[in-house]
Amino acid sequence: MKSPYVNELEPNKVVTANFLVHSKEVRTKRTGEIYLSLLLADRTGELDAKMWDNVAEVVDAFDRDDFVKVKGLIQIFHNRPQLTVHKMRRMDDSEVDYSDYFPSSRRDSEEMWAELRARVAALANPHLKALLDALLDDPDIAQRYRRAPAAKQIHHAFLGGLLEHVLSLCALASLVAPHYPVIDGDLLLAGVVLHDIGKIYELNYERGFSYSTEGQLIGHIQIALRMVADKLRGLPDFPPQLRSLVEHMILSHHGRLEFGSPKLPMFPEALLLHYLDDMDSKMESMRALIENDRQVDGCFTAYNGALERPVLKMDRYLLAQPAGAPVPVPPPAANPAPAARPAPTDSPFGSKLFAALQPALPLEEK
């Protein structure tokens, strides 16, 4: 196990650590000399780095997606940690444990896969079940579906992220669909399973996360349509009208033309799929932004372009002591402590929020 990780680095300390190079730029100082601007990473986050001196010795020795060992000083620049690199060398793959460098789902991939297959097995529509089974039974698709991220960086950008995202949508669909009698639950679930399946080929995820050539040229929506078409050749009894509905859900799941959907959602299941997908991706984006933000001071994260806002760090906000506020004085030991109020458990910060916002209980009955 590597040490330290990005989230363990402390300001004003010299560190020696190993990282994966996410980006590398050769830039020029005012003096005409070159320097390196780097983005280094491990499974806990990313770190800005600059190498100002002795660059000629290492500039051609490593590239993006290589592993490097660096020695340097951690400082705070623009309210974020930055590493000034003094020494650096490229590491051989045999020196590293890949699990130290690539973020992955906290859930076990085989457990998630079993849950997905159980969801599909429960479908009542035999045509949709046959289509999904044909795709998920394919060994290459199954292996990639277990491992692929849901995106390069916007949401669920970790190994197993696609599968975790799809299972989250399955759970949401099972809760919301019964509320609207017009919704066909099997069709909605088929859209959930298939809407992003093209990402298993759109993205590269063996070292860093990037777009494959196929992903750049075609994109996951068109790749998904091609995958569905390939499997439907083996299902000659699949109803043509149902095929059009499935294809439309894939085509329209981004919801708007400017967001990359060739079509707008035109029936209830397609519209509901879009809103559930949009909600789940944004909630995960907020969670990851709060968890991984490297801002040293303040209650807000850095601005996030995908969300078009910074995000409040609830724990810092609730624990911040307002200027001039009196320090709370505990009750005398002779008085028994009031009974604890039950705290909600359906939010990662629910108990803190509940405790922070409750009015003080009286010390004794009047």
C-alpha positions in Angstrom: 0.0 0.0 0.0 1.4 3.4 -1.0 1.8 6.2 1.5 1.0 9.0 1.7 -2.1 9.4 -0.3 -3.2 12.7 -1.7 -5.8 13.2 1.0 -3.1 12.7 3.7 -0.6 15.4 2.5 0.0 18.2 4.9 1.1 21.8 4.1 4.7 23.0 4.6 6.1 19.5 4.6 8.6 17.8 2.3 7.1 14.5 1.1 8.2 11.5 -1.0 5.3 9.8 -2.6 4.1 7.9 -5.7 1.5 9.1 -8.1 -0.2 8.5 -11.5 0.3 11.3 -13.9 -3.1 12.6 -15.1 -1.7 15.5 -17.2 1.6 16.9 -18.2 2.3 20.2 -19.8 5.7 21.7 -20.7 5.5 25.5 -20.2 7.9 28.4 -20.5 9.0 30.8 -17.8 9.5 34.5 -18.5 13.2 33.8 -18.7 12.7 31.4 -21.5 13.4 28.3 -19.5 10.9 25.4 -19.4 9.0 24.1 -16.4 6.4 21.3 -15.9 2.8 21.8 -14.9 1.4 18.4 -13.7 -1.7 16.9 -12.4 -0.8 14.0 -10.2 -3.3 11.6 -8.6 -4.1 8.4 -6.7 -7.3 6.8 -5.6 -8.1 9.6 -3.1 -7.9 12.6 -5.4 -5.8 14.9 -7.6 -2.9 17.2 -6.8 -1.5 20.2 -8.7 2.2 20.1 -9.1 5.0 22.3 -10.6 8.6 21.4 -11.4 10.6 24.6 -11.8 14.2 23.4 -11.9 16.2 20.6 -13.5 13.3 19.9 -15.9 15.6 18.9 -18.8 16.7 15.8 -16.8 13.2 14.4 -16.6 11.0 16.0 -19.3 11.3 13.1 -21.7 11.5 10.3 -19.1 7.8 10.0 -18.4 4.4 10.9 -19.9 0.7 11.0 -19.1 -0.6 7.8 -17.5 2.8 6.9 -16.2 3.5 6.2 -12.5 6.1 8.5 -10.9 7.9 8.8 -7.6 8.4 12.4 -6.6 10.0 14.3 -3.8 8.9 17.9 -3.1 7.3 20.5 -0.8 3.6 20.8 -0.2 2.4 24.4 -0.1 -0.9 26.2 -0.2 -1.5 28.2 -3.4 -4.9 29.9 -4.1 -6.4 28.0 -1.1 -5.4 24.6 -2.5 -2.4 22.3 -1.9 0.3 22.4 -4.5 3.4 20.3 -4.8 6.7 21.9 -5.8 8.6 19.0 -7.2 12.4 18.8 -6.5 13.1 15.3 -7.8 11.2 12.8 -10.0 11.6 9.5 -11.6 9.3 7.2 -13.7 8.3 4.0 -12.0 7.9 0.6 -13.6 4.5 -1.0 -13.5 5.9 -3.8 -11.4 6.6 -1.4 -8.6 2.9 -0.3 -8.1 -0.3 -1.8 -6.9 -3.0 -0.5 -9.3 -5.6 -0.4 -6.6 -3.7 2.4 -4.9 -4.2 4.7 -7.9 -7.6 4.2 -9.4 -10.8 5.1 -7.4 -13.3 2.3 -7.3 -16.8 1.6 -6.0 -17.0 0.9 -2.3 -19.3 -2.0 -3.2 -18.1 -5.4 -4.3 -18.4 -5.7 -8.1 -19.7 -9.3 -8.0 -22.3 -8.4 -5.4 -23.5 -5.6 -7.6 -23.5 -7.8 -10.7 -25.6 -10.4 -8.9 -28.1 -7.7 -7.9 -28.4 -6.5 -11.5 -29.0 -10.0 -12.8 -31.6 -10.5 -10.2 -33.4 -7.3 -11.3 -33.4 -8.5 -14.9 -34.5 -12.0 -13.9 -37.6 -10.5 -12.2 -38.9 -8.8 -15.4 -42.3 -10.0 -16.6 -41.9 -8.9 -20.2 -40.2 -11.9 -21.9 -39.0 -9.9 -24.9 -37.2 -7.3 -22.7 -35.8 -10.0 -20.5 -34.4 -11.9 -23.5 -32.7 -8.8 -24.8 -31.1 -7.8 -21.5 -30.0 -11.4 -20.9 -28.5 -11.6 -24.4 -26.4 -8.5 -23.6 -25.4 -9.4 -20.0 -24.6 -13.0 -20.9 -22.0 -11.8 -23.4 -18.6 -12.4 -21.6 -16.9 -9.3 -22.9 -19.9 -7.0 -22.1 -20.2 -8.6 -18.6 -16.6 -8.1 -17.8 -16.6 -4.5 -19.0 -19.9 -3.7 -17.3 -18.5 -4.7 -14.0 -15.5 -2.5 -14.3 -16.4 0.6 -16.3 -16.8 4.1 -14.8 -20.0 5.9 -15.6 -18.1 8.9 -16.9 -14.6 10.3 -17.3 -14.9 12.8 -14.5 -18.4 14.2 -14.1 -20.2 11.5 -12.0 -19.5 8.0 -10.8 -16.0 8.5 -12.3 -14.5 5.4 -10.6 -14.1 1.7 -11.4 -17.5 0.0 -11.0 -19.1 3.4 -11.3 -21.4 2.5 -14.2 -22.8 -0.5 -12.4 -23.3 1.4 -9.2 -25.1 4.2 -11.1 -27.4 1.7 -12.9 -28.3 -0.1 -9.6 -29.0 3.3 -8.0 -31.4 4.0 -10.9 -33.0 0.6 -10.5 -33.7 1.3 -6.9 -35.1 4.8 -7.8 -37.2 3.4 -10.6 -38.7 0.7 -8.3 -39.8 3.5 -5.9 -41.1 6.0 -8.4 -42.7 3.9 -11.1 -45.6 2.7 -8.8 -46.5 6.3 -8.1 -47.4 6.8 -11.7 -49.9 4.1 -13.0 -49.1 5.0 -16.6 -45.5 3.8 -16.3 -44.5 0.4 -17.6 -42.0 -0.7 -15.0 -40.3 -3.3 -17.2 -39.8 -0.8 -20.0 -38.4 1.7 -17.6 -35.9 -0.8 -16.1 -34.8 -1.9 -19.5 -34.0 1.8 -20.3 -32.1 2.0 -17.0 -29.9 -1.0 -17.8 -29.3 0.0 -21.5 -29.1 3.8 -21.4 -25.3 4.0 -20.7 -24.2 0.5 -21.8 -22.2 2.1 -24.7 -19.9 3.6 -22.1 -18.2 0.2 -21.6 -16.6 0.9 -25.1 -16.7 4.7 -25.1 -14.2 5.0 -22.3 -10.7 3.7 -21.6 -10.2 2.7 -18.0 -7.1 0.5 -17.9 -4.8 3.2 -16.5 -6.3 6.7 -16.5 -9.9 7.5 -17.6 -10.1 8.8 -21.1 -12.1 8.4 -24.3 -11.4 5.5 -26.7 -11.1 6.2 -30.4 -14.5 4.6 -30.8 -15.9 6.9 -28.1 -14.5 10.0 -29.7 -15.8 9.1 -33.2 -19.2 7.6 -32.3 -20.2 8.2 -28.6 -21.9 5.9 -26.1 -25.5 6.5 -27.4 -24.7 5.3 -30.9 -22.5 2.5 -29.5 -25.4 1.3 -27.4 -27.8 1.3 -30.3 -25.3 -0.8 -32.3 -25.0 -3.3 -29.3 -28.7 -3.6 -29.1 -29.0 -4.2 -32.8 -26.4 -6.9 -32.7 -28.3 -8.9 -30.1 -31.7 -8.4 -31.7 -30.4 -10.3 -34.7 -30.7 -13.3 -32.5 -34.2 -12.5 -31.3 -36.3 -12.6 -34.5 -39.6 -12.5 -32.5 -38.8 -9.2 -30.8 -41.7 -6.8 -31.5 -40.7 -3.9 -33.8 -42.7 -1.4 -31.9 -41.0 -2.4 -28.6 -37.6 -2.1 -30.3 -38.4 1.5 -31.3 -39.4 2.3 -27.7 -36.1 0.8 -26.3 -34.0 2.7 -28.9 -35.9 5.9 -28.2 -35.0 5.7 -24.5 -31.4 5.3 -25.3 -31.5 8.2 -27.8 -33.3 10.6 -25.5 -32.0 9.9 -22.0 -29.9 13.1 -21.9 -33.2 14.9 -22.1 -32.2 17.9 -24.3 -30.8 18.3 -27.7 -28.0 20.6 -26.5 -27.0 17.9 -24.0 -26.3 15.4 -26.7 -29.6 13.6 -27.1 -30.6 13.2 -30.8 -34.3 13.2 -29.7 -36.3 14.6 -26.8 -38.1 12.1 -24.5 -41.5 11.5 -26.1 -43.3 9.1 -23.8 -43.5 8.8 -20.0 -41.0 6.1 -19.4 -38.4 8.0 -21.5 -39.0 11.2 -19.6 -38.9 9.5 -16.2 -35.6 7.8 -17.2 -34.1 11.1 -18.1 -35.1 12.8 -14.8 -33.9 9.9 -12.6 -30.6 9.7 -14.5 -30.1 13.4 -14.2 -30.9 13.4 -10.5 -28.7 10.5 -9.6 -25.7 11.9 -11.6 -26.0 15.3 -10.0 -26.4 13.9 -6.4 -23.3 11.8 -6.9 -21.4 14.7 -8.4 -22.2 16.8 -5.3 -21.2 13.9 -3.0 -17.9 13.4 -4.8 -17.2 17.2 -5.0 -17.6 17.6 -1.2 -15.6 14.6 -0.4 -12.7 15.3 -2.7 -12.5 19.1 -2.6 -9.0 20.3 -1.6 -10.0 23.9 -0.6 -8.1 24.5 2.7 -10.4 27.3 4.1 -14.0 28.1 3.8 -17.3 26.2 3.8 -17.7 26.0 0.0 -16.0 23.8 -2.5 -14.3 25.2 -5.6 -16.6 26.1 -8.5 -17.8 23.0 -10.4 -18.4 23.5 -14.1 -20.7 20.6 -14.5 -22.9 21.7 -11.6 -22.4 25.4 -12.5 -21.9 26.3 -8.8 -19.7 25.7 -5.8 -21.2 23.4 -3.1 -21.7 23.9 0.6 -19.6 21.6 2.9 -22.3 21.0 5.4 -20.0 19.6 8.2 -17.7 22.7 8.1 -20.8 25.0 7.9 -22.5 23.5 11.0 -19.3 23.3 13.0 -18.2 26.8 12.2 -18.4 29.1 15.3 -19.8 32.5 14.4 -17.6 35.4 15.3 -18.5 36.7 18.8 -20.9 33.8 19.6 -20.8 32.7 23.2 -19.1 29.4 24.0 -21.8 26.9 25.1 -21.7 26.1 28.9 -22.5 22.5 29.8 -25.3 22.0 32.5 -24.2 21.4 36.1 -23.3 17.8 36.7 -26.0 17.4 39.3 -28.7 17.7 36.7 -29.4 14.5 34.7 -28.7 14.8 31.0 -31.9 15.0 28.9 -32.9 12.0 26.9 -31.2 11.9 23.6 -33.4 12.6 20.6 -33.4 10.1 17.8 -31.4 11.3 14.8 -32.4 10.6 11.2 -30.3 8.0 9.4 -31.3 8.6 5.8 -28.6 11.2 5.1 -24.8 11.0 5.4 -24.9 14.1 7.5 -28.4 13.8 8.9 -27.4 13.3 12.5 -25.1 16.3 12.5 -27.7 18.5 10.9 -30.4 17.3 13.3 -28.2 17.9 16.4 -26.9 21.3 15.2 -30.4 22.7 14.6 -32.3 21.5 17.6 -33.2 24.1 20.2 -31.7 23.6 23.7 -33.8 21.5 26.0 -34.8 23.1 29.3 -32.7 21.9 32.3 -35.8 21.3 34.3 -39.6 21.5 34.0 -41.1 24.9 34.9 
